[in-house]
Amino acid sequence: MVEVKLPYGVYRIRPLSKERLYLHLNRTSSHVSVRPLGQGSDEVDQRWDLAPVENKPNTYTIRHFHLKFNLSYTDVEQSSYLSKVGSIEWIIKPSSSGHFSFTTGEKEKLAVELDINNKDKILLNTIQPNNANQLWLFEKFEYASSSSRGQTFTTAFFPLTAREAANQDYDIIVVGSGVGGGVLIHDIYDTNFKIGPNNAKKVLLLERGGLTFHSHCLNTARPVDLVKDRSQQNDFFFRRFWGKFDIVKCCDRCTDMCGGKPFDSCCNDSNPNCCDECCNKPSTGWYGGPMYNLGGRSAAWGLFIPRIHDRTLQVHFPKAIGDDLLTTYYRKAEYLMNLSLPRSEQAHRHVVDRLNAEGPAAVPNSQIQWSWARIASEFQREDNYSFARGAYSSIDKILEMALGRENDGEGPVKADPNVHVALNAEVRSLIMDWSQNPPVAIGVNVRTPEGDCVPIFLKDEGSVVLSAGSVNSAAILLRTGGDEWRQKIEAHRGLHVTDHDIYTYSSRFRYKRPTDRVAYGAMKLQAHFDMDPGTSSSEDQQNPIPIPVGLANMSIDSSSFLSRGVAEDSQIPNFIITFIRECRLHDDNSIQIDPITYEPRVTIRRGDRATGDQVKIMQRLTWSTMKTIETAIGATFINKPTNSDQLNLSLAALGVVAHELGTLPMRDPSLKDRKACLDDQLKVVNDICNGVYVCDLACFPFSPEVNPTLTLAALAIRLSRHLVDRTRVPSKPNWVSVVNHSGAAVRIRLSNLAGEPGWIDLAAGDICQWERKDGITEALFVRGQDANSDSGFLSDPVVIPAHPGGITVIGVD
């Protein structure tokens, strides 16, 4: 385990407070106070030498940087002061939040405490775990360096550091730039443009990693031996750049029985000693991890964007969320992520028609209907699925914002001065105002690449959005409080990280006519199906058990979203079919914070396995599909079994496609207790805290049968519209309400002036209302800007219908 240490050096010492105060020596009285950062000699009196004491962990002596004063204390007033004589040893222990508790070796039950109402006295009070006034930061003093380094892409366009970001307060702090945080910041940026600078929200995006990828990996160079094959190759990058979670491999009993052997070695013995839960053989163990870089795992994901089945949404997601996804936000997310369906030739249509005729016949209760796979990318018209162009990643929009724009006479300017991005800024915990009930988030604690802890604060009534991934978002929340805090999260069904089962089968095949391979090209098909063996009981008609839903993905002469085989030969066509099962959150899975390193330890096991009948459904669908492909495209499978029962479906490793979720879930209506960490707006419930939202896979209440990326993107857009209201005006009967979302000033008037002034200038984001008779449609005349016109506006207006009682939006919403 790694022990957190403060190395010898010069530091500024400051309490954890929104007001930036520093420990300051009063040379006249030799007392210590806290003061804002000084200038000249005042600044020098805020520097302190820290020297570790040998053979005593977390023990230091502290002396003034310039004068021979040692930091000491007095028992008379319980205030600390500086003394010219003696040497006091101080115990400086790291906390889970990233700050330090600060006490003396002689009085370990008393902590140095800030009295915000009396900055001239530093108290020693009884240690209280959630007292933020007893947490301190030690900022290592950096001397100006005369050396200069060449500018890089990162320093040119992402110059903001966590320390610099801490000089301002924000309306919204977003933690993580993957699909959840990246889409959220993208939509808030668009909203700021529409509502204008006077109404815009000030937002900070904090990303733990750096600029590893400039776009999705499929939009960039790839290894020479992969360029011309028919695989996606995203797994090539995912495996090389993923980080590691500390996965709890075995229970204590099995660890003892295995005698400390490496993970898997005991389970692979002919007579394994491990219990069923712990005996995770390589094919079913953990194979995945986070990606710490701008864009997160959106830089190397598999691009599949199916929707969750309607029945799954209705049964396992809050009604308000399910309805919003189906009516509005799925469509917006598909548009954002560039949903693409390839060109369908007559030969393709024939294959799909045959599959949809013969699949239901082979498994009558499956309701299976195949269609083109839904992909977040573009394709060359000549070769469907062969080479992705424009593969979606959250990186692209964030980079566009960072690049800004060139203005004549001004040079480069920021795309939006209210949107800030800091890389290499790892959020460790939240800063809470524990004096309120419930406690309120007022900022975040950030660890810099140098290991320092930097607090960044919110404006009043601001919000933190955790989008750091299922494991790390939960870890950030856990580090924020103590045991009672964790118990509250667990009591609301939190921390049960879960991944769904994926069954797969692959086989090589050959075309009877080799030229047909070019004619058909690569095909990827997708279909929801019912995992109903036909034996479901209907005894309880009032509370019927929903039929489980699965998703089948088929790749014909193309890649799957699973790992690329090490012996794959692109010259021989390949057939891959995968089945994704839905599952409930697994109650025995959990996340804990290591008491030494403060890193998350993850216990993740599989939920209920597929029943024998459900396995037979997948085998029969696979068998039927292979027979159809043989007749429809003239294929011959290599080493094809003689019947469906001999098909060996492989179980993919947990984590292999980065679908782990559910650590801070919203409500699952199918459960009787309906406990949840989040409300229907993805806000952490008031029983836990206030001012915190979650927008990553942690928020899912159920592991659905699909890749959850599209749903997460849709939820991010929905959350953005909740955090930053675009319309900002309620509709009123008998009133025409107009809001300008064009991003620029316009000149407007209604057709019916009703004795009122004519043209009105409306700045970006401004609102105008007229009282008119309900039920009579008005014509709204809109003149856009024209720099070449004397009036500054176009002479010919655009006419838009405006209805009393409604809201008319100028520009695209």
C-alpha positions in Angstrom: 0.0 0.0 0.0 1.2 3.5 -0.8 1.5 5.9 2.1 0.6 9.5 1.4 3.5 11.7 2.4 4.4 15.4 2.3 8.0 15.7 1.1 10.4 18.1 2.6 9.9 21.6 1.2 8.4 25.0 1.5 4.6 25.1 1.7 1.7 27.5 2.1 -0.8 26.2 4.6 -4.5 27.0 4.2 -7.7 25.8 5.7 -10.5 24.3 3.6 -12.7 27.4 3.1 -14.3 29.1 0.1 -12.4 32.2 1.1 -8.7 31.7 0.2 -6.9 32.1 3.5 -3.4 31.2 4.5 -1.5 30.6 7.7 0.2 33.8 8.4 3.0 34.9 10.9 2.4 38.1 12.8 6.1 39.1 13.4 5.1 41.6 16.1 3.2 39.2 18.4 4.7 35.9 17.1 1.1 34.6 16.8 -0.5 32.8 13.9 -3.6 33.9 12.1 -5.1 33.3 8.7 -5.1 36.0 6.0 -5.7 36.3 2.3 -2.6 35.7 0.1 -0.2 38.6 0.7 2.2 40.6 -1.3 5.9 41.2 -0.7 6.9 40.5 3.0 3.4 39.5 3.8 3.5 36.8 1.3 6.9 35.6 2.7 5.3 35.3 6.1 2.9 32.7 4.6 5.6 30.3 3.7 6.5 27.4 6.0 9.3 24.7 6.0 8.0 21.2 6.5 10.5 18.6 7.5 9.5 14.9 8.0 10.7 13.4 11.3 12.6 10.2 10.7 11.1 6.9 11.7 7.8 8.6 12.6 5.1 8.3 10.0 3.0 11.4 9.3 5.1 13.4 11.7 6.7 16.8 10.8 8.3 19.8 12.3 7.1 23.2 10.9 9.1 26.3 11.0 8.8 29.7 9.4 10.5 29.9 6.0 12.6 33.0 6.8 12.7 33.5 10.6 13.8 31.0 13.2 10.3 30.4 14.6 8.8 27.0 15.1 5.1 26.4 15.0 3.9 25.7 18.5 0.8 26.1 20.6 -0.3 27.2 24.1 -2.7 25.6 26.4 -3.8 28.8 28.0 -6.1 30.0 25.2 -6.1 26.9 23.1 -4.7 29.0 20.2 -1.6 28.1 18.2 1.2 30.5 17.9 4.9 30.7 16.9 7.7 30.4 19.5 11.3 31.2 19.2 12.3 28.2 21.4 11.6 24.6 21.4 10.4 22.3 18.7 6.9 20.8 18.4 6.2 17.7 16.3 3.0 17.9 14.3 0.9 14.9 13.1 -0.4 15.6 9.6 -2.6 12.7 8.4 -4.2 12.5 5.0 -8.0 12.1 4.8 -10.1 10.4 2.2 -11.1 13.8 0.8 -7.5 14.6 -0.1 -7.0 17.1 2.6 -5.1 16.7 5.9 -5.9 16.7 9.5 -3.5 18.7 11.5 -2.7 18.1 15.2 0.2 17.8 17.6 1.7 14.6 18.8 1.1 15.6 22.4 -2.7 16.1 21.8 -3.7 13.7 19.1 -7.4 14.0 20.0 -7.4 17.7 19.3 -7.2 19.0 15.7 -6.2 22.4 14.5 -9.4 24.2 13.5 -10.3 27.3 11.7 -12.7 29.7 13.4 -14.2 31.5 10.5 -15.6 34.2 12.7 -12.2 35.0 14.3 -9.4 34.7 11.9 -6.9 36.0 14.4 -7.0 32.8 16.5 -6.4 29.3 15.4 -8.1 26.8 17.7 -7.3 23.3 18.9 -10.6 21.4 19.2 -11.8 17.9 19.6 -11.5 15.9 16.3 -14.8 15.7 14.4 -14.8 13.5 11.2 -17.2 15.8 9.2 -15.9 19.1 10.4 -14.5 20.8 7.3 -12.9 23.5 9.4 -10.5 20.9 10.7 -9.2 20.1 7.2 -6.1 21.8 5.8 -4.2 22.0 2.5 -0.5 22.1 2.1 0.4 23.8 -1.1 4.0 23.3 -2.1 5.6 26.6 -3.0 6.9 26.6 -6.6 9.7 28.9 -7.4 9.6 30.6 -10.8 11.6 28.6 -13.4 13.7 30.3 -16.1 13.5 27.2 -18.3 11.0 27.2 -21.1 9.4 24.3 -22.9 8.0 24.2 -26.4 4.3 24.6 -26.7 2.2 21.4 -27.2 -1.3 21.0 -28.5 -2.5 20.4 -24.9 -0.8 23.5 -23.5 -2.0 25.6 -26.4 -5.7 24.7 -26.2 -6.1 23.4 -22.7 -3.8 25.7 -20.7 -6.2 25.9 -17.7 -4.8 24.0 -14.6 -6.8 23.0 -11.5 -5.0 25.7 -9.5 -6.0 28.4 -12.0 -9.5 27.1 -12.2 -9.7 27.4 -8.4 -9.5 31.2 -8.7 -13.1 31.3 -9.8 -16.5 29.9 -8.7 -18.9 28.1 -11.0 -22.6 27.4 -11.5 -21.9 23.8 -12.5 -18.9 21.6 -12.1 -18.9 18.5 -14.3 -16.6 15.6 -13.3 -15.5 13.5 -16.2 -15.6 14.0 -20.0 -16.9 10.6 -21.2 -20.3 10.1 -22.8 -22.2 11.4 -19.8 -20.1 14.5 -18.9 -19.0 15.1 -22.5 -22.6 15.2 -23.9 -23.7 17.2 -21.0 -21.1 19.9 -21.5 -21.8 19.9 -25.2 -25.5 20.6 -24.7 -24.9 23.2 -22.0 -22.5 25.0 -24.4 -25.2 25.0 -27.1 -27.7 26.3 -24.6 -25.4 29.1 -23.5 -25.1 30.1 -27.2 -28.9 30.2 -27.5 -29.7 32.1 -24.3 -26.9 34.6 -24.7 -24.0 35.7 -22.4 -26.2 37.5 -20.0 -28.1 34.3 -19.1 -25.3 31.8 -19.6 -24.2 29.4 -16.9 -20.5 29.3 -15.9 -19.4 25.7 -16.2 -16.1 23.9 -15.4 -15.3 20.4 -16.9 -12.7 18.5 -14.9 -11.0 15.5 -16.6 -8.7 13.2 -14.7 -6.6 12.3 -17.8 -5.0 14.2 -20.6 -5.3 14.6 -24.3 -4.5 11.0 -25.4 -6.9 10.9 -28.4 -8.0 13.8 -30.7 -11.1 11.9 -31.8 -12.5 8.4 -31.7 -9.7 5.9 -32.4 -11.4 4.7 -35.6 -11.0 8.2 -37.0 -7.3 8.1 -36.6 -4.3 6.0 -37.8 -4.3 2.3 -37.0 -1.7 -0.5 -37.1 -0.8 -1.4 -40.7 -2.0 -5.0 -40.4 -5.4 -3.8 -39.3 -6.2 -1.1 -41.8 -7.6 -3.4 -44.6 -9.3 -6.1 -42.5 -13.0 -6.0 -41.6 -12.6 -5.5 -37.9 -13.5 -2.3 -36.0 -10.2 -2.3 -34.1 -11.5 -0.2 -31.3 -10.6 -3.0 -28.9 -7.0 -2.7 -30.0 -6.9 0.8 -28.3 -9.2 0.0 -25.5 -7.0 -2.8 -24.2 -3.9 -0.7 -24.4 -5.2 2.4 -22.7 -7.6 1.1 -20.0 -6.7 1.6 -16.4 -7.2 -1.0 -13.7 -9.8 -1.4 -11.0 -8.8 -3.1 -7.8 -11.1 -6.1 -8.3 -11.7 -8.3 -5.2 -11.0 -11.7 -6.8 -12.0 -14.1 -4.0 -13.7 -14.2 -0.7 -11.6 -14.8 2.4 -12.5 -18.4 2.6 -11.4 -19.2 -0.9 -8.3 -17.1 -0.6 -7.2 -19.3 2.4 -8.1 -22.5 0.5 -6.2 -21.5 -2.5 -3.1 -20.8 -0.4 -2.4 -17.5 -2.0 -2.2 -18.8 -5.6 -2.6 -16.2 -8.4 -6.2 -15.5 -9.5 -7.5 -18.2 -11.9 -4.7 -20.7 -11.2 -6.6 -22.4 -8.4 -9.9 -22.3 -10.3 -8.2 -24.0 -13.3 -7.1 -27.0 -11.2 -8.8 -30.2 -12.0 -10.5 -30.1 -8.6 -10.9 -26.4 -7.8 -11.4 -25.5 -4.2 -13.1 -22.1 -4.8 -16.8 -21.6 -4.3 -19.0 -21.0 -7.4 -19.0 -17.3 -6.9 -15.3 -17.0 -6.7 -14.4 -19.5 -9.4 -14.3 -17.0 -12.2 -12.4 -18.7 -14.9 -10.7 -16.6 -17.6 -13.7 -16.7 -19.9 -15.9 -15.3 -17.2 -13.6 -13.2 -15.1 -13.0 -9.5 -15.2 -11.5 -8.0 -18.4 -11.9 -4.3 -18.6 -11.2 -1.0 -16.9 -11.6 2.8 -17.1 -9.9 5.1 -19.6 -8.4 8.3 -18.1 -8.3 10.7 -21.0 -10.3 13.4 -22.6 -13.5 11.7 -23.8 -13.0 8.7 -21.5 -14.1 5.4 -23.0 -16.0 7.3 -25.8 -12.6 7.3 -27.5 -12.6 3.6 -28.1 -16.2 2.3 -27.6 -17.9 0.0 -30.1 -20.3 2.6 -31.6 -23.5 0.4 -31.2 -26.4 2.6 -30.2 -29.6 0.5 -29.8 -32.5 1.8 -27.8 -33.5 0.0 -24.6 -36.6 -2.1 -25.3 -39.9 -0.3 -24.5 -40.9 -3.0 -22.1 -37.6 -2.7 -20.1 -38.1 1.1 -19.8 -41.7 0.7 -18.7 -40.9 -2.0 -16.0 -37.5 -0.9 -14.6 -37.2 2.9 -15.2 -39.2 5.7 -13.6 -42.1 6.6 -15.8 -41.1 10.2 -16.3 -37.7 9.2 -17.6 -39.0 6.4 -19.8 -41.6 8.7 -21.4 -39.1 11.5 -22.0 -36.6 9.2 -23.6 -39.2 7.7 -26.0 -40.9 11.0 -26.9 -37.9 13.4 -27.1 -34.4 12.5 -25.9 -33.7 9.3 -27.8 -34.2 11.2 -31.0 -32.0 14.1 -29.9 -29.2 11.7 -28.9 -29.4 9.8 -32.2 -29.1 13.0 -34.0 -26.1 14.1 -31.9 -24.3 10.8 -32.2 -24.9 10.6 -36.0 -27.0 7.5 -36.1 -26.3 5.8 -39.4 -27.8 3.0 -41.3 -25.8 1.7 -44.3 -27.0 1.5 -47.9 -29.2 -1.6 -48.3 -29.0 -3.4 -51.6 -31.5 -5.9 -52.9 -29.2 -8.8 -51.8 -29.1 -7.4 -48.3 -32.9 -7.1 -48.2 -33.2 -10.8 -49.3 -31.0 -11.9 -46.4 -32.9 -9.9 -43.8 -36.3 -11.1 -45.2 -35.2 -14.7 -44.9 -33.9 -14.3 -41.4 -37.1 -12.6 -40.3 -39.1 -15.5 -41.8 -37.1 -18.4 -40.5 -36.0 -17.0 -37.1 -39.6 -16.8 -35.6 -40.3 -20.2 -37.1 -37.4 -21.8 -35.3 -38.2 -20.1 -32.0 -41.9 -19.2 -32.1 -42.1 -17.2 -28.9 -39.0 -15.1 -29.6 -40.7 -12.3 -31.6 -37.3 -11.8 -33.3 -37.1 -9.4 -36.2 -33.7 -8.4 -37.7 -32.7 -5.0 -39.0 -29.5 -3.1 -39.7 -27.4 -2.5 -36.6 -27.7 1.1 -35.3 -24.2 2.6 -35.4 -22.9 6.0 -34.3 -20.8 6.6 -37.4 -20.7 7.1 -41.1 -19.6 4.6 -43.8 -18.2 4.7 -47.3 -21.1 4.0 -49.6 -18.9 1.4 -51.4 -18.2 -0.7 -48.3 -20.8 -0.9 -45.6 -19.2 -1.3 -42.1 -15.7 -1.7 -43.6 -14.2 1.6 -42.5 -15.8 4.0 -40.1 -15.7 7.7 -40.8 -16.9 10.2 -38.3 -17.2 7.7 -35.5 -18.7 9.5 -32.5 -16.8 10.6 -29.5 -17.4 13.3 -26.9 -13.8 14.5 -27.6 -14.6 16.2 -30.9 -17.0 18.8 -29.5 -14.8 19.5 -26.5 -11.9 20.1 -28.8 -14.0 22.4 -31.0 -14.8 24.5 -27.9 -11.1 24.5 -26.9 -10.0 25.6 -30.3 -12.3 28.6 -30.2 -12.6 30.8 -33.3 -10.6 33.4 -35.1 -12.2 36.9 -35.2 -11.0 39.5 -37.6 -8.9 42.0 -35.7 -9.1 40.1 -32.5 -7.2 36.9 -33.2 -8.2 33.7 -31.5 -11.0 33.9 -28.9 -12.7 31.3 -26.7 -15.8 29.7 -28.2 -17.7 30.4 -24.9 -16.0 32.3 -22.1 -18.4 30.7 -19.7 -17.2 27.1 -20.4 -13.9 26.0 -19.0 -12.0 22.7 -19.3 -9.1 21.5 -17.1 -7.3 18.3 -17.9 -5.1 16.2 -15.5 -7.5 17.2 -12.7 -8.6 14.2 -10.7 -11.6 14.9 -8.4 -11.1 13.0 -5.2 -14.2 14.1 -3.2 -16.9 16.7 -2.7 -16.7 19.7 -0.4 -19.8 19.7 1.7 -21.4 22.2 4.0 -22.1 19.8 6.8 -23.8 22.5 8.9 -26.9 22.1 6.7 -29.4 19.3 6.8 -29.1 17.7 4.3 -25.5 18.6 3.7 -25.0 20.7 0.6 -22.2 20.3 -2.0 -20.3 23.6 -2.3 -17.3 22.4 -4.3 -14.9 19.6 -5.2 -11.4 18.6 -4.1 -9.0 18.0 -7.0 -5.7 16.2 -7.0 -3.1 17.7 -9.3 -0.4 15.7 -11.2 2.0 16.9 -8.5 -0.2 15.2 -5.8 -1.5 18.5 -4.3 -5.1 18.9 -3.3 -6.9 21.9 -4.7 -10.4 22.9 -3.6 -12.6 24.4 -6.3 -15.9 26.0 -5.2 -19.4 26.5 -6.6 -21.4 29.7 -6.7 -24.3 29.8 -4.3 -26.9 27.1 -5.3 -24.5 25.6 -7.8 -24.4 22.0 -8.7 -21.8 19.2 -9.1 -22.4 16.6 -11.7 -20.6 13.3 -11.2 -19.7 11.7 -14.6 -16.6 9.8 -13.7 -17.9 6.4 -14.4 -19.8 3.8 -12.2 -16.9 3.0 -10.0 -15.2 6.4 -9.7 -18.3 8.5 -9.2 -19.3 6.2 -6.4 -15.7 6.4 -5.0 -15.8 10.2 -5.1 -19.1 10.2 -3.1 -17.8 7.7 -0.6 -14.6 9.6 0.1 -16.7 12.6 0.9 -18.0 11.3 4.2 -17.5 8.6 6.9 -19.1 5.3 7.8 -22.6 6.9 8.5 -22.4 8.6 5.1 -21.7 5.2 3.4 -24.5 3.5 5.3 -26.9 6.2 3.9 -25.8 5.4 0.3 -26.1 1.7 0.9 -29.6 2.1 2.4 -30.7 3.8 -0.9 -29.6 0.7 -2.9 -26.2 2.2 -3.8 -22.8 0.7 -4.7 -24.1 -2.6 -6.3 -22.0 -2.4 -9.5 -23.4 -4.8 -12.0 -22.6 -6.1 -15.5 -24.8 -8.1 -17.8 -24.0 -11.5 -19.4 -23.1 -11.6 -23.0 -23.1 -15.0 -24.8 -21.3 -15.3 -28.1 -20.7 -17.8 -30.9 -18.4 -17.4 -33.9 -17.6 -19.6 -36.9 -15.6 -19.2 -40.1 -17.4 -19.7 -43.4 -16.6 -19.5 -47.1 -18.6 -18.3 -50.0 -19.4 -20.9 -52.7 -18.7 -18.1 -55.2 -15.7 -16.1 -53.9 -16.9 -13.0 -55.8 -20.0 -12.8 -53.7 -17.9 -11.6 -50.8 -17.4 -8.2 -52.5 -21.1 -8.1 -53.6 -22.5 -8.6 -50.1 -19.8 -6.8 -48.2 -19.9 -6.6 -44.4 -23.2 -6.8 -42.6 -24.2 -6.1 -39.0 -27.7 -6.9 -37.9 -29.5 -6.4 -34.7 -32.8 -7.6 -33.1 -34.6 -7.6 -29.8 -36.1 -10.9 -28.8 -38.1 -12.4 -26.0 -36.4 -15.0 -23.9 -39.7 -16.9 -23.4 -39.5 -20.7 -23.5 -43.3 -20.9 -23.7 -43.6 -22.1 -20.2 -44.3 -18.8 -18.4 -47.0 -19.1 -15.7 -49.9 -16.7 -15.9 -51.4 -17.7 -12.5 -51.0 -14.1 -11.1 -52.9 -12.1 -13.8 -52.8 -8.9 -11.7 -49.0 -9.0 -11.3 -47.6 -11.0 -14.3 -43.8 -11.5 -14.4 -42.4 -9.6 -17.5 -40.8 -11.8 -20.1 -37.1 -11.2 -20.1 -35.8 -9.3 -23.1 -32.5 -10.0 -25.0 -30.6 -8.3 -27.8 -29.0 -10.3 -30.6 -26.2 -8.8 -32.6 -25.0 -10.5 -35.7 -21.8 -9.7 -37.7 -21.4 -11.3 -41.1 -17.9 -10.9 -42.5 -17.4 -8.0 -40.1 -16.3 -7.5 -36.5 -18.2 -7.7 -33.3 -18.0 -5.2 -30.5 -16.2 -7.9 -28.5 -12.4 -8.4 -28.4 -10.7 -9.1 -31.7 -9.4 -12.7 -31.8 -5.6 -13.0 -31.7 -5.6 -15.6 -34.5 -8.1 -13.8 -36.7 -7.5 -14.0 -40.4 -9.3 -11.3 -42.3 -9.0 -13.3 -45.6 -11.5 -15.8 -44.3 -15.1 -14.5 -43.7 -16.2 -14.7 -40.1 -19.7 -15.1 -38.6 -20.3 -13.8 -35.0 -23.5 -13.7 -33.1 -23.9 -12.3 -29.6 -26.8 -12.3 -27.1 -27.0 -9.7 -24.3 -29.2 -10.5 -21.4 -30.8 -8.0 -19.0 -30.3 -8.4 -15.3 -31.2 -6.8 -12.0 -28.5 -5.1 -9.9 -26.6 -7.7 -7.9 -27.0 -7.1 -4.2 -23.8 -8.9 -3.3 -21.6 -6.6 -5.4 -20.1 -3.6 -3.8 -17.5 -0.8 -3.8 -15.4 0.0 -0.8 -12.7 2.6 -0.2 -9.3 1.2 0.8 -8.5 2.7 4.2 -4.8 3.2 3.3 -4.8 4.2 -0.4 -8.3 5.6 -0.5 -8.8 3.9 -3.9 -12.0 1.9 -4.7 -12.0 -1.8 -4.2 -14.6 -3.5 -6.4 -16.5 -6.7 -5.7 -18.3 -7.7 -8.9 -19.8 -11.1 -9.5 -22.4 -12.4 -12.0 -26.1 -12.3 -11.2 -28.4 -15.2 -12.1 -27.2 -17.2 -15.0 -29.3 -17.9 -18.0 -31.6 -20.9 -17.4 -31.3 -24.0 -19.5 -34.4 -23.1 -21.5 -33.0 -19.6 -22.2 -29.7 -21.1 -23.4 -31.6 -23.3 -25.7 -33.4 -20.3 -27.2 -30.1 -18.7 -28.0 -28.7 -21.9 -29.4 -31.8 -22.4 -31.7 -31.7 -18.8 -32.9 -28.0 -19.2 -33.7 -28.6 -22.5 -35.5 -31.5 -21.1 -37.5 -29.5 -18.0 -38.4 -26.6 -20.1 -39.7 -28.9 -22.2 -41.8 -30.5 -19.1 -43.3 -27.1 -17.6 -44.1 -26.0 -20.8 -45.9 -29.0 -20.7 -48.2 -29.4 -16.9 -48.6 -25.8 -16.0 -49.5 -24.4 -19.4 -50.5 -22.1 -19.8 -47.5 -20.5 -23.0 -46.1 -19.6 -22.9 -42.4 -16.3 -24.5 -41.3 -16.7 -27.1 -38.5 -20.4 -26.6 -38.2 -22.0 -28.7 -35.5 -24.7 -31.2 -36.5 -27.4 -29.6 -34.4 -28.2 -26.7 -32.2 -27.6 -28.5 -28.9 -23.9 -28.9 -29.9 -23.4 -25.1 -30.3 -21.1 -24.0 -27.5 -22.0 -20.4 -26.6 -19.1 -18.7 -24.9 -19.7 -16.3 -21.9 -17.8 -13.1 -22.3 -15.8 -11.7 -19.5 -17.3 -9.1 -17.2 -16.2 -5.6 -18.1 -15.1 -6.5 -21.6 -17.5 -3.9 -23.2 -17.5 -1.4 -20.4 -21.1 -1.8 -19.4 -20.7 -2.0 -15.7 -23.3 0.3 -14.0 -25.8 0.9 -11.2 -23.7 2.1 -8.3 -25.8 5.2 -7.7 -29.1 4.2 -9.2 -32.4 5.9 -9.9 -35.6 4.2 -8.8 -36.6 0.8 -10.2 -40.5 0.8 -10.1 -40.5 -3.0 -10.3 -39.1 -3.3 -6.8 -41.3 -3.1 -3.7 -39.2 -0.8 -1.6 -38.3 1.5 -4.6 -35.2 2.8 -2.8 -32.9 4.9 -4.9 -29.9 7.2 -4.7 -31.3 9.5 -7.4 -34.6 11.2 -8.1 -36.2 11.4 -11.6 -33.8 14.4 -12.5 -30.7 12.3 -11.6 -30.2 14.4 -8.5 -28.9 12.7 -5.4 -31.9 12.4 -3.0 -32.2 14.8 -0.1 -31.9 11.9 2.4 -28.2 11.8 1.4 -27.3 15.3 0.3 -28.2 18.3 -1.9 -26.6 19.9 -4.9 -25.2 16.7 -6.5 -26.3 15.0 -9.8 -25.0 11.8 -11.4 -24.8 11.4 -15.2 -22.9 8.2 -16.1 -23.8 4.5 -16.0 -23.9 4.7 -12.2 -27.4 6.1 -12.5 -29.0 3.0 -14.2 -31.4 1.1 -11.9 -31.2 -2.0 -14.0 -28.8 -3.6 -16.4 -30.6 -3.5 -19.8 -30.2 -5.8 -22.7 -28.4 -3.3 -24.8 -25.3 -1.2 -25.0 -26.3 1.6 -22.7 -24.4 4.4 -24.4 -27.3 5.9 -26.4 -29.5 6.0 -23.3 -26.8 7.7 -21.3 -26.4 10.3 -24.0 -30.1 10.9 -24.0 -30.1 11.2 -20.2 -27.3 13.7 -20.4 -29.2 16.0 -22.8 -32.3 15.7 -20.5 -30.2 16.7 -17.5 -28.7 19.6 -19.4 -32.1 21.0 -20.1 -33.0 20.6 -16.4 -29.8 22.4 -15.2 -30.0 25.2 -17.7 -33.5 26.1 -18.8 -33.5 27.2 -22.4 -37.0 28.7 -22.5 -37.0 30.5 -19.1 -40.5 31.7 -19.5 -43.8 30.0 -18.7 -46.6 30.1 -21.3 -49.5 32.3 -20.3 -53.1 32.3 -21.8 -53.8 35.3 -24.0 -50.1 36.1 -24.3 -47.7 35.6 -27.2 -44.3 34.7 -25.7 -41.2 34.8 -27.9 -37.7 33.7 -26.9 -34.6 34.4 -29.1 -32.4 31.2 -29.4 -30.7 32.3 -32.6 -27.5 33.2 -30.8 -27.5 36.8 -32.2 -29.6 39.9 -32.0 -32.8 40.0 -34.1 -35.4 42.7 -34.8 -39.0 41.5 -34.4 -42.7 42.6 -34.5 -46.1 41.0 -34.5 -48.5 41.4 -37.4 -51.2 42.8 -35.1 -49.5 45.8 -33.4 -52.6 46.6 -31.4 -51.5 50.1 -30.9 -48.1 49.2 -29.6 -44.7 50.2 -30.9 -43.5 48.4 -34.0 -40.1 46.8 -34.3 -38.3 45.6 -31.2 -34.7 44.5 -30.9 -34.1 41.3 -29.1 -30.7 40.2 -28.0 -29.6 36.5 -27.8 -31.6 34.8 -25.1 -34.0 37.7 -24.6 -37.8 37.2 -24.1 -40.6 39.3 -25.3 -44.4 39.0 -24.6 -47.5 40.6 -26.0 -51.0 40.3 -24.8 -53.3 39.1 -27.6 -56.5 37.2 -27.9 -56.3 33.5 -27.3 -57.1 31.2 -30.3 -56.0 33.7 -33.0 -52.7 32.9 -34.6 -50.3 35.9 -35.0 -47.6 36.4 -37.6 -44.1 37.1 -36.1 -41.8 39.0 -38.4 -38.1 38.3 -37.7 -35.2 40.2 -39.2 -31.8 38.8 -38.8 -28.5 40.7 -38.5 -26.9 42.2 -41.6 -23.5 43.9 -41.2 -23.8 45.6 -44.6 -27.1 47.2 -43.8 -27.4 50.7 -42.3 -29.9 49.5 -39.8 -27.8 46.4 -39.0 -30.7 44.1 -39.9 -32.0 42.4 -43.1 -34.7 44.2 -44.8 -36.8 41.1 -45.6 -38.1 39.4 -42.5 -38.8 35.7 -42.0 -42.4 35.0 -40.9 -43.1 32.6 -38.1 -46.6 31.7 -36.7 -47.0 32.7 -33.1 -49.8 31.4 -30.9 -51.2 33.1 -27.8 -50.8 30.7 -24.9 -47.7 29.1 -26.4 -44.0 29.9 -26.7 -42.4 30.8 -30.0 -38.7 30.0 -30.4 -36.6 31.9 -32.8 -33.9 29.5 -34.0 -33.6 25.8 -33.6 -34.3 24.5 -30.1 
